[in-house]
Amino acid sequence: MRTAPRVALVLVVVIALLLAVVWLLQRRLIYFPDSAAVGDAGPGTEALVLRTSDGLALGAWLVPPSRVRDRRAAVLVANGNAGNRADRLPLAKALAAEGFTVLLFDYRAYGGNSGSPSERGLARDARAARAALRDRFTDDRVLYLGESLGAAVVTELATEHPPAGLVLRSPFTDLAAVGSAHYPWLPVRTMLRDRYPVADRIARIEVPTVVVYGTADTIVPPEQSRTVADRAGGTSRAVAVEGADHNDPALAAGAPLIDAVVSVTPA
């Protein structure tokens, strides 16, 4: 009769230890930085160093528009939770071909940068990126494009510094919601340090917004992206890319994403 209480106690201890490990290491389950330093982005691209409010130096590239067309508008690109800015060069080149100046930057701990990623830290990084464009473009000529986690980053930025237009690629409603979809047995909402409440924040943003998502996304449930579009405080629309998973080429740098940016660009 004494065995059952002992087994129960062991289970409680094991569960408590597991939750403690998840609590301590949770950011390793959220952020997957490629910490390798990146090289040259190619001819014409300007290398920048961004200075954050807490003293970090972040690497960035300013990719110029095509010589054929210059829209005199800039796109601030916020990356997802993996890789570094070198992985986004195809996107930058596709936007540059449409006449945009493109700012690619790496968050803290990404692309050879120092620091540790967190929601507060990435918010500081995004503000440093915006500041780099301030002397070159007026606010009504700056667009934000965020992919996945980056969609959460630029949504938060837009609550304080509204852009001319906002494009969110594969956004989640909040980090706990997407975490619960993958780890339904964990008390994700209770344990999370970083929240990224995209759906709540987007309701306060009144700029033209386009949400682009894949209908076969296995990382961010498509219904979450649709909810973000529905909650937008300004004019919004959702662009569904049929059969596309989270990292499908059509979503990374394809026509649906480029067209979305063009559609929110002021005349």
C-alpha positions in Angstrom: 0.0 0.0 0.0 3.0 2.3 0.5 4.3 1.8 -3.0 1.6 3.9 -4.7 2.4 7.1 -2.7 6.1 6.6 -3.4 5.5 6.2 -7.1 3.3 9.3 -7.0 5.9 11.3 -5.2 8.6 10.2 -7.7 6.3 11.2 -10.6 5.7 14.6 -9.0 9.5 15.1 -8.6 10.2 14.1 -12.1 7.6 16.4 -13.5 8.8 19.3 -11.4 12.4 18.7 -12.6 11.2 18.5 -16.2 9.3 21.8 -15.9 12.3 23.4 -14.2 14.5 22.4 -17.1 12.0 23.7 -19.6 11.7 27.0 -17.7 15.5 27.5 -17.6 16.1 26.4 -21.2 13.0 27.7 -22.9 14.7 30.3 -24.9 16.8 27.6 -26.6 13.5 26.2 -27.8 12.4 29.6 -29.2 15.5 31.1 -30.8 17.8 29.2 -33.1 20.5 31.7 -34.1 23.1 31.0 -36.7 25.9 32.8 -34.8 28.5 32.6 -37.5 29.7 36.0 -38.7 28.5 36.8 -42.2 30.7 38.1 -45.0 30.2 40.6 -47.8 26.7 40.8 -49.3 28.0 41.8 -52.8 28.5 44.9 -54.9 26.5 48.0 -54.0 25.4 46.7 -50.6 26.3 49.0 -47.7 27.5 47.4 -44.5 26.1 49.1 -41.4 26.6 48.8 -37.6 23.5 49.3 -35.6 23.7 50.6 -32.0 21.1 49.4 -29.6 19.9 51.3 -26.5 21.6 48.7 -24.3 25.0 49.1 -25.9 25.2 46.3 -28.5 26.6 46.6 -32.0 24.6 44.7 -34.6 25.6 43.9 -38.2 23.3 45.0 -41.0 23.2 45.4 -44.8 21.5 48.1 -46.8 20.6 46.7 -50.2 20.0 49.5 -52.8 17.1 49.5 -55.2 17.5 48.4 -58.8 19.0 51.0 -61.2 15.9 50.6 -63.4 13.5 51.7 -60.7 13.7 53.5 -57.3 10.5 53.7 -55.4 12.2 55.9 -52.8 10.8 53.6 -50.1 12.6 51.3 -47.7 11.7 47.9 -46.3 12.9 47.0 -42.8 13.0 43.2 -42.7 12.8 41.4 -39.4 14.0 37.8 -39.6 12.4 34.7 -38.2 13.9 32.8 -35.3 16.6 30.9 -37.2 19.5 31.5 -39.5 20.9 35.0 -40.1 20.6 37.9 -42.6 22.6 36.1 -45.3 19.7 33.7 -45.6 17.4 36.7 -46.5 19.5 38.0 -49.4 17.2 36.4 -52.0 14.3 38.3 -50.5 16.3 41.6 -50.4 17.3 41.2 -54.1 13.7 40.4 -55.1 12.5 43.6 -53.3 15.4 45.6 -54.7 14.4 44.5 -58.2 11.0 46.1 -57.5 12.7 49.4 -56.6 12.9 49.2 -52.8 15.9 49.9 -50.5 16.1 47.0 -48.1 17.5 46.8 -44.6 18.6 43.4 -43.5 19.9 43.1 -39.9 20.7 40.4 -37.4 19.3 40.3 -33.9 21.6 39.9 -30.9 23.4 36.5 -30.9 22.7 36.1 -34.6 25.2 36.6 -37.4 28.2 37.1 -35.2 26.5 39.6 -32.9 27.0 39.5 -29.1 24.1 39.2 -26.6 21.3 36.8 -25.8 17.9 36.9 -27.6 14.8 37.8 -25.7 11.5 39.6 -26.5 12.8 42.8 -24.9 16.2 42.4 -26.6 14.7 42.0 -30.0 12.5 45.0 -29.5 15.6 47.0 -28.8 17.3 45.6 -32.0 14.3 46.5 -34.1 14.4 50.1 -32.9 18.1 50.3 -33.7 17.3 49.1 -37.3 14.5 51.7 -37.6 16.9 54.4 -36.4 19.3 53.5 -39.1 16.7 54.4 -41.7 15.6 57.7 -40.0 18.2 59.9 -41.7 17.5 58.4 -45.1 13.7 58.0 -45.3 10.8 59.8 -43.8 8.3 57.6 -41.8 5.8 57.7 -44.6 8.3 55.9 -46.9 9.3 53.1 -44.5 7.6 49.6 -44.6 8.0 46.8 -42.2 8.2 43.1 -43.3 8.4 40.5 -40.6 8.6 36.7 -41.1 7.2 34.4 -38.4 8.8 35.5 -35.1 9.9 38.7 -37.0 6.2 39.4 -37.6 5.9 39.7 -33.8 8.9 41.9 -33.7 7.7 44.4 -36.2 4.2 44.4 -34.9 5.5 45.5 -31.5 7.7 48.1 -33.2 4.7 49.4 -35.1 2.8 50.1 -31.9 5.3 52.8 -31.1 6.7 53.7 -34.5 4.0 53.1 -37.2 5.3 52.4 -40.7 3.7 53.3 -43.9 2.6 49.7 -44.4 3.0 46.4 -42.7 3.5 42.9 -44.1 3.4 39.9 -41.8 4.5 36.6 -43.1 3.2 33.5 -41.2 2.4 35.4 -38.0 1.1 33.6 -34.8 -1.5 35.1 -32.5 0.9 34.9 -29.6 3.9 32.7 -28.7 2.0 30.7 -26.1 -0.7 29.8 -28.7 1.8 28.4 -31.1 3.8 26.7 -28.3 0.6 25.0 -27.0 -0.1 23.7 -30.5 3.3 21.9 -30.5 3.5 21.0 -26.7 -0.1 20.5 -25.6 1.0 18.6 -22.5 3.0 21.6 -21.1 1.6 24.6 -19.3 3.1 26.8 -21.9 1.1 29.9 -21.2 2.1 29.8 -17.5 5.8 29.2 -18.1 6.7 31.5 -21.0 8.9 34.5 -20.3 8.6 35.9 -23.9 5.0 36.5 -24.9 4.9 38.3 -28.3 1.1 39.0 -28.2 0.7 39.8 -31.9 -3.1 39.6 -32.1 -3.5 42.0 -29.2 -1.0 44.5 -30.6 -2.1 44.4 -34.2 -5.5 45.7 -33.1 -3.9 49.0 -32.1 -2.1 49.5 -35.4 -4.0 51.4 -38.1 -1.7 51.2 -41.1 -2.4 49.1 -44.2 -1.6 45.5 -43.4 -1.2 42.3 -45.4 -0.8 38.9 -43.9 0.8 36.2 -46.1 0.6 32.6 -45.0 0.8 29.0 -46.2 -2.3 26.8 -46.0 -0.1 23.8 -45.1 2.0 25.5 -42.5 3.2 22.9 -39.9 4.9 25.4 -37.6 2.3 28.2 -37.2 -1.3 27.0 -37.6 -2.8 28.8 -40.6 -5.9 29.8 -38.5 -3.6 31.9 -36.3 -2.3 33.9 -39.2 -5.9 34.5 -40.4 -6.8 35.7 -36.9 -4.0 38.2 -37.0 -5.4 39.6 -40.2 -8.9 39.8 -38.8 -7.7 41.6 -35.7 -5.8 44.4 -37.6 -6.8 47.9 -36.6 -6.5 49.3 -40.1 -7.3 48.1 -43.6 -6.1 44.5 -43.9 -6.2 41.5 -46.1 -4.9 37.9 -45.9 -3.1 36.2 -48.8 -3.2 32.4 -48.6 -0.6 30.5 -50.5 -2.2 27.1 -51.2 -0.2 24.1 -50.1 2.8 26.1 -48.8 4.5 25.1 -45.6 6.2 27.5 -43.2 9.5 27.8 -45.2 8.2 27.3 -48.7 10.2 29.3 -51.3 7.0 31.1 -52.3 6.8 32.5 -48.7 10.5 33.2 -48.3 11.0 35.4 -51.4 8.2 34.5 -53.9 5.7 36.7 -55.8 3.0 36.6 -53.1 5.3 38.2 -50.5 6.8 40.7 -52.9 3.4 41.7 -54.3 2.1 42.2 -50.7 4.9 44.7 -50.1 4.1 46.5 -53.3 0.4 46.7 -52.3 1.0 48.6 -49.1 3.6 51.0 -50.6 2.3 54.7 -50.7 2.1 56.2 -54.2 
